[in-house]
Amino acid sequence: MLIDTHCHLDFPKLGDQLEDVLARAEEANIKQMVTICTKVRQFDEVVSIAENHDNIFCSVGTHPHYAQDELDISVKEIIALSQRPKVVAIGETGLDYHYDNSPRDEQQTVFRRHIDVARRTGLPLIIHTRDADEDTVSILKEEMAIGAFPALIHCFTASRQLAEEVLDLGLYISMSGVLTFNNSVDLQGIAKNLPLDRLLVETDAPFLAPMPHRGKTNEPAFTVHTAQKLADLQQRSLEEVAAATTANFYRLFTKAPKLEDPFESTHI
């Protein structure tokens, strides 16, 4: 069994056909999913999907693109929302200097605020970082010195140095369909040697569909292609990678109930 640790089931391309998407995930043995919040003000839409499906969980947080729109949302407010039973993570949050849709100082403010929430709640922080390696690591080191918190770098596409530094801080790394792209040679070289006990797999659906579905709408059922590519790169079986990434998920996402029988169909 596999777990899609990062998807956006509320986005139109998936939400408009949600039951079909979930049926295909079940057929592909994707037993659990985490649907990710990008705007706290749209949290109700995200959590309602999780609360209506036994095998779906969610996060609460503000994507760096929208930091300037949610500067007024406090740590206290996010903590209150995180108490909902289906919320298993904080974010996604972080820094995106590729698009700079929000001013960088405001991205950093919101990022630190979410770190504070993760530290206070013990829920894992889902970090988005793009073209911001130096500031991401600097903030993480400063905040870890204040007090430890669980976290992962989602949709990892950064440098080997960033991978080593976040692993040294105790973070996990999640691989997406980008790992399967023909032009992802550098990323594949990094993934080949990463410790399996610190890796997760995701889709980031509806974006970044893996080979052989590149260019199509991504969905949780496609998680298997990323897992298979990771297995091939590390010269392991798909079963070994599936077992390890699932165990890693439960170790990090401690609020998500572990399936007693991974081979038993989950009710949707």
C-alpha positions as CSV (number, residue, x, y, z in Angstrom):
1,M,0.0,0.0,0.0
2,L,1.0,3.6,-0.6
3,I,0.0,6.9,0.9
4,D,-0.2,10.1,-1.1
5,T,1.1,12.6,1.5
6,H,0.4,15.7,-0.5
7,C,-2.5,16.4,-2.8
8,H,-5.1,19.1,-3.4
9,L,-8.4,17.4,-3.6
10,D,-10.3,20.7,-3.2
11,F,-8.9,22.1,-6.4
12,P,-11.4,22.1,-9.3
13,K,-9.7,19.5,-11.6
14,L,-10.0,16.9,-8.8
15,G,-12.9,18.2,-6.7
16,D,-15.2,18.2,-9.7
17,Q,-14.8,14.4,-10.1
18,L,-13.7,13.5,-6.5
19,E,-15.5,10.2,-6.2
20,D,-14.0,8.9,-9.5
21,V,-10.6,10.1,-8.4
22,L,-10.9,8.3,-5.1
23,A,-12.1,5.1,-6.8
24,R,-9.0,5.1,-9.0
25,A,-6.8,5.7,-6.0
26,E,-8.4,2.7,-4.3
27,E,-7.7,0.6,-7.4
28,A,-4.1,1.7,-7.3
29,N,-3.8,0.7,-3.6
30,I,-3.4,4.2,-2.4
31,K,-5.0,3.7,0.9
32,Q,-4.7,7.1,2.5
33,M,-4.2,10.7,1.4
34,V,-3.5,14.1,2.9
35,T,-5.3,17.0,1.1
36,I,-3.3,20.1,1.7
37,C,-4.6,23.6,2.6
38,T,-3.1,26.6,0.8
39,K,-5.2,29.3,2.3
40,V,-6.5,29.3,5.9
41,R,-9.6,31.2,4.7
42,Q,-10.4,28.2,2.5
43,F,-9.8,25.7,5.2
44,D,-13.5,24.8,5.5
45,E,-13.5,23.4,2.0
46,V,-10.4,21.3,2.6
47,V,-11.4,19.9,6.0
48,S,-14.9,19.0,4.7
49,I,-13.4,16.6,2.2
50,A,-11.4,14.9,4.9
51,E,-14.3,14.7,7.3
52,N,-16.5,13.1,4.7
53,H,-14.0,10.3,3.8
54,D,-12.4,7.9,6.3
55,N,-9.1,7.6,4.5
56,I,-8.5,11.3,3.8
57,F,-6.7,13.7,6.2
58,C,-5.8,17.4,5.8
59,S,-3.6,20.2,6.9
60,V,-4.2,23.8,7.7
61,G,-2.0,26.7,6.6
62,T,-1.0,29.4,4.2
63,H,1.1,28.8,1.0
64,P,3.9,31.4,0.5
65,H,2.1,32.6,-2.6
66,Y,-0.7,33.9,-0.4
67,A,1.3,35.2,2.6
68,Q,0.5,38.8,1.9
69,D,-3.2,37.9,2.0
70,E,-3.1,36.2,5.3
71,L,-0.7,38.2,7.4
72,D,-3.5,38.9,9.8
73,I,-4.1,35.2,10.7
74,S,-2.6,34.5,14.1
75,V,-0.8,31.5,15.6
76,K,-3.8,31.2,17.9
77,E,-6.2,31.0,15.1
78,I,-4.2,28.3,13.2
79,I,-3.8,26.3,16.4
80,A,-7.5,26.4,17.0
81,L,-8.3,25.0,13.5
82,S,-5.6,22.4,13.9
83,Q,-7.6,20.8,16.7
84,R,-10.1,19.4,14.3
85,P,-9.6,15.6,14.4
86,K,-8.8,15.2,10.7
87,V,-6.0,17.8,10.7
88,V,-2.7,16.0,10.8
89,A,-0.3,18.7,9.6
90,I,0.5,22.4,9.4
91,G,1.0,24.1,6.0
92,E,1.9,24.1,3.3
93,T,4.0,27.1,4.1
94,G,7.5,28.2,3.3
95,L,9.3,30.4,0.8
96,D,8.9,30.7,-3.0
97,Y,11.3,33.2,-4.5
98,H,10.7,31.9,-8.0
99,Y,7.4,33.7,-8.5
100,D,7.5,36.2,-5.5
101,N,3.8,36.4,-5.5
102,S,4.1,37.8,-1.9
103,P,6.9,40.0,-0.7
104,R,9.8,37.9,0.7
105,D,9.7,39.5,4.2
106,E,6.0,38.6,4.5
107,Q,6.7,35.1,3.3
108,Q,9.3,34.8,6.0
109,T,6.9,36.2,8.7
110,V,4.2,33.7,7.8
111,F,6.7,30.8,7.6
112,R,8.0,31.5,11.1
113,R,4.4,31.8,12.4
114,H,3.6,28.3,11.0
115,I,6.8,26.9,12.5
116,D,5.6,28.3,15.9
117,V,2.3,26.4,15.4
118,A,4.1,23.2,14.5
119,R,6.3,23.5,17.6
120,R,3.3,24.2,19.9
121,T,1.0,21.4,18.4
122,G,3.6,18.8,17.6
123,L,2.0,18.4,14.1
124,P,4.4,18.1,11.2
125,L,5.2,21.3,9.2
126,I,4.8,20.9,5.4
127,I,7.4,23.1,3.8
128,H,7.3,24.5,0.3
129,T,10.7,25.9,-0.9
130,R,11.6,27.1,-4.3
131,D,14.7,29.1,-5.3
132,A,15.0,29.9,-1.6
133,D,17.4,27.3,-0.3
134,E,19.6,29.7,1.7
135,D,16.8,31.5,3.6
136,T,14.9,28.3,4.1
137,V,17.8,26.6,5.8
138,S,18.7,29.7,7.8
139,I,15.2,30.1,9.2
140,L,14.9,26.4,10.0
141,K,18.2,26.5,11.9
142,E,17.2,29.6,13.8
143,E,13.9,28.2,14.7
144,M,15.2,24.7,15.6
145,A,17.5,26.5,18.1
146,I,14.5,27.9,19.8
147,G,12.8,24.6,20.0
148,A,12.5,21.4,17.8
149,F,9.5,20.7,15.6
150,P,8.6,17.9,13.1
151,A,8.7,18.9,9.4
152,L,9.2,17.7,5.9
153,I,10.2,19.3,2.6
154,H,7.5,18.5,0.2
155,C,7.9,18.0,-3.6
156,F,11.7,18.1,-3.2
157,T,13.5,19.6,-6.2
158,A,16.4,21.4,-4.6
159,S,20.1,20.8,-4.2
160,R,22.0,18.0,-2.6
161,Q,23.3,20.5,0.0
162,L,19.7,21.4,1.0
163,A,18.8,17.7,1.3
164,E,21.8,17.1,3.6
165,E,21.1,20.1,5.7
166,V,17.4,19.4,6.3
167,L,18.2,15.8,7.0
168,D,20.7,16.9,9.6
169,L,18.0,19.0,11.2
170,G,15.8,15.8,11.5
171,L,13.4,16.7,8.7
172,Y,11.9,14.3,6.1
173,I,11.9,14.7,2.3
174,S,9.0,13.9,0.1
175,M,9.4,13.0,-3.6
176,S,6.8,13.9,-6.2
177,G,6.3,13.0,-9.9
178,V,9.1,15.4,-10.8
179,L,11.4,12.5,-9.9
180,T,10.2,10.6,-13.0
181,F,10.8,13.3,-15.5
182,N,13.4,12.6,-18.1
183,N,15.1,16.0,-17.4
184,S,15.4,15.4,-13.7
185,V,18.8,13.8,-13.8
186,D,20.3,15.8,-11.0
187,L,17.3,15.1,-8.7
188,Q,17.5,11.4,-9.5
189,G,21.1,11.4,-8.6
190,I,20.3,12.9,-5.2
191,A,17.3,10.6,-4.5
192,K,19.4,7.6,-5.3
193,N,21.4,8.0,-2.1
194,L,18.9,9.5,0.3
195,P,18.1,7.4,3.4
196,L,14.9,5.5,2.8
197,D,13.8,5.8,6.4
198,R,13.4,9.6,5.9
199,L,11.5,9.6,2.6
200,L,7.9,10.0,1.6
201,V,6.0,10.0,-1.7
202,E,3.4,12.4,-3.0
203,T,1.6,13.6,-6.1
204,D,1.0,17.3,-5.4
205,A,-2.0,16.6,-7.5
206,P,-3.5,18.1,-9.7
207,F,0.0,19.3,-10.6
208,L,3.2,17.6,-11.8
209,A,1.8,14.3,-13.2
210,P,4.6,11.7,-13.3
211,M,5.7,9.8,-16.4
212,P,3.9,8.2,-18.2
213,H,1.1,10.7,-17.5
214,R,3.1,13.9,-17.8
215,G,0.9,16.7,-19.2
216,K,-2.3,15.2,-17.8
217,T,-4.1,16.1,-14.6
218,N,-2.3,14.5,-11.7
219,E,-4.2,12.4,-9.1
220,P,-3.4,10.2,-6.1
221,A,-3.6,7.0,-8.1
222,F,-0.3,8.1,-9.8
223,T,1.7,8.0,-6.6
224,V,2.8,4.5,-7.6
225,H,4.9,5.8,-10.5
226,T,7.0,8.0,-8.2
227,A,7.4,5.1,-5.7
228,Q,8.5,2.8,-8.5
229,K,11.0,5.3,-9.8
230,L,12.4,5.7,-6.3
231,A,12.6,2.0,-6.0
232,D,14.5,1.7,-9.3
233,L,16.9,4.4,-8.4
234,Q,17.7,2.8,-5.0
235,Q,17.7,-0.7,-6.5
236,R,14.9,-1.8,-4.2
237,S,11.6,-3.5,-4.8
238,L,8.4,-1.4,-5.0
239,E,7.1,-3.4,-2.0
240,E,10.1,-2.3,0.1
241,V,9.7,1.4,-0.8
242,A,6.0,1.2,-0.2
243,A,6.4,-0.4,3.3
244,A,9.2,2.1,4.2
245,T,7.4,5.3,3.1
246,T,4.2,4.2,4.7
247,A,6.0,3.5,8.0
248,N,7.7,6.9,7.7
249,F,4.3,8.6,7.2
250,Y,2.9,7.1,10.4
251,R,6.1,8.1,12.3
252,L,5.8,11.7,11.2
253,F,2.0,12.1,10.9
254,T,1.3,10.7,14.3
255,K,-2.3,12.0,14.4
256,A,-3.2,9.8,11.4
257,P,-4.6,6.4,12.5
258,K,-2.6,3.5,11.2
259,L,-4.4,1.0,9.2
260,E,-4.5,-2.3,11.0
261,D,-4.4,-4.3,7.9
262,P,-2.7,-2.6,5.0
263,F,-4.2,-5.0,2.5
264,E,-7.7,-4.5,3.6
265,S,-9.8,-2.1,1.5
266,T,-10.4,1.2,3.1
267,H,-14.0,2.5,3.0
268,I,-14.4,5.6,0.8
